[in-house]
Amino acid sequence: MTRSVGPHPAHVEAGPGGDFYALDQHRDRIVRLSSAGKVFGRRNPIPAPNPSGNPGIMQDFRVCEATSEFVVLRRAGALDML
């Protein structure tokens, strides 16, 4: 991993196109990585949860490269589509 992803991503997902996506829980974003570990493409910020109904921090996600969407699972069990 590179320094811009943080020391230990919470989760890494392999995309069907050969890219990897890392959940950078320290900066609330999903980062796209090459197979060599280089950060490229856009960094996808994750919106902060609603404070009144806080569903918790991100724990896991799945990626759909065809639609550029992510399904994010929060620790409290809530699912978000980004």
TANORDA-V28040 format. One line per field, one symbol per residue. ss: DSSP state (H for helix, E for strand, - for the rest). psi: psi as a letter, one per 40 degrees, with the letter a starting at -180 (. if undefined). burial: # if it has 9 or more other ideal C-beta (glycine too) atoms within 8 Angstrom, else .. Layout:
# TANORDA-V28040
ss->???
psi->???
burial->???
This chain:
# TANORDA-V28040
ss->--HHH-----EEEE-----EEEEE----EEEEE-----EEEEEEE-----HHH----EEEEEEE----EEEEEE----EEE-
psi->iideeidhidihhhideeiihhhgedefihhhiieeehhiaihhihiiihddfheiiidiiiihddefiihhhideeihhh.
burial->#...##..###.#.#...#######..######.....#...##.#..#.....##.####.###....#####...#.#.#
